[in-house]
Amino acid sequence: MAGKFKFTFGPWNIHEGADVFGPMVRKSVSFDKKLESYKGMGFDGVQFHDDDAVPVLEGKSASEIVTEAKSLKSRLDNLGLSAEFVAPRLWEDPRTIDGGFTSNDSKSRAYAMERSKISIDIANALGTDLIVLWLAREGTYIREAKDSKVATERLAEAVSNMLDYNPKIRISIEPKPNEPMDHAYLPTTGHAIALGMLTSDPNRVGVVIESAHAILAGLDPSDEMGYALAHKKLWTVHLNDQNGLKFDQDKAFGSVDLRRAFNQVRILDKHDYGQNGEWVGLDVKAMRTQKDDVATKHLTNSREIFMRLLDISRSIDESYIQKCIEARDYEELDLFIMKSLLA
């Protein structure tokens, strides 16, 4: 139990509360104000999309983009913050309606590749070597619309091109089984790791596991984390919670299933997560009805739950767990864990 935990979240996790069925319910918070709130809430790192770091990328030259990113780096330094990663936002441009890297249109694929290279330039300027790829539209609504073999090869080629563009960056793929697409090409951790084996440098391709995404795939997040840890590919996590197999809810960590959250904390701590500089990322959204002045509690609550579960896990009598395992008395082990959580 030698995990080392430092926390991040993205500026999109402080938001207006709008959903697809209704209007905003909270006032917008400026980007600068968001950055100023991090340290006071116990967070030391910031997750970025490319256009979080450099707004309005269209029409800016490569040098202008890097200059703006370097200016942001100075602001982060002054606030005592670090950039955890940069992720190309490949799902909101009209050219990526049918996917980016797997689009049927060659010009759209070229756009996705160029934008990904821009993200690498931004990451370099911000002092991080980690690129996160959430392949939001890399899938289909109907299977006949794309060839899955060709799509997989295009994904591997795109990741290889990014690796070749900068020999120092690492790419962490964020799998998700659905939403916005009905059928995603990389739905699980195993798919993401396997894709890395098809690239030009598999050693620089890993995964980020989001709790809700694993749950949407009908899997347990801690098992997905253990699988990635066994491959030495778990380079970051996005912790949250999920109420069933529906849309991605990004609920506060542990708010639905505390035992499921406990096992995520435990697997990370047991295998020394964070000792190589990995961060604990949160991807949580405030409840839509939360008022403006308390609309960051989902972040502080998630961090508090993590730390309390960590204390519980580290205080558990490991010898008693081993005794139950050796006796093959899993009912006793089950009750022991429940009592530990209830205490």
C-alpha positions, 0 to 999 in steps of 0.5 A: 500500500504505497500509492501516492495521490495527487488530484486533477480535474478539467475546467469543464467540470465547473459548468453551467448545468445545461443539459440537452433538454434545458437551459443553463441553471448557473452563471458561467465562471471565467477560465481564470476564476476556475484556475484560481480555485484549484489549490484551495480545493486541494487540486494540483493539476489541470486537465486540458482540451486543446481549446481549453488551453488555447481558445479559438484555434481556427485561424491561428498560426502554429507560432501563435498557438505555442505562444498562447500556450506558453503564456498559460504555462506561466500562469499555471506556474504562478498558481502552483499548478501543473498541466496533466494532459492535453486532449484534442477535441475531435468531436465538436467540429462539423468535419468530425460528424462522421468521426475523425480518424475513422471518417469516410471522408479523407479531408476530415481524417486529415483535419483530425490528424492536424488538430492532434498535432496541434494538441501535441504542440500545446502539450509540449508548451505546457510541460506535459508529455501526456496526450489523452485520446477520447475517440468520441465519434470513432464508431458507427450508428449502423455497422454497415456504414464503416468497415471495422477492419479498416477503421482499426487500421486507420486508428492505429495509423493515426496514433502512429503518426502522432507518436512519430510527430513527437518522439517524447509524447505518450498517448493515453487512450480513453475507451468508451463503449457508446455515446455519442456513437452506438458502436465504438471501435475501442470500447474497453481497456483491452481494446485500447491496449491491443490497438497500441500494439499495432502502432509504431511505438507500443511502449508509448501507448497506454490507457486512461480508465474512466469509472463510468465508461467501464460501467457502461461497458458492463465491467467493473472499473477496478478490474479494468484498472488491474488489467491495465496495471498488469500491462503497465499501461495505466497512465491516468484515471478519470474517477466518477460514478454511474447510475446504471447502463445509461448515458455518461452521468459523471456523478461524484465519485462513490455517490452511487456504489461506495464499495465499487469506489472502494475497490478502485481506490484499493487496487490503485493503492495496492499497486503503488499507483502514483509512484511514477508521477501518475495523477488521480483525475476526476471527471465529475459534474455538479448536479444540475440543480446545484446553486452557483455558490456551492457548485464545486462540492462535487469536486471536493466531495469526490476527493474527500471520499477517495481519501476516506476510502484510502484510510479505510483500505489502509486500516483493514486487517490484511491478515484477516482477509488472507485468513478468509481467503485461505479458508475459502470463506468468502461470505465472511470476507464479504461481511468483513469488507461491509463492516469496514465500510460501515464503520 
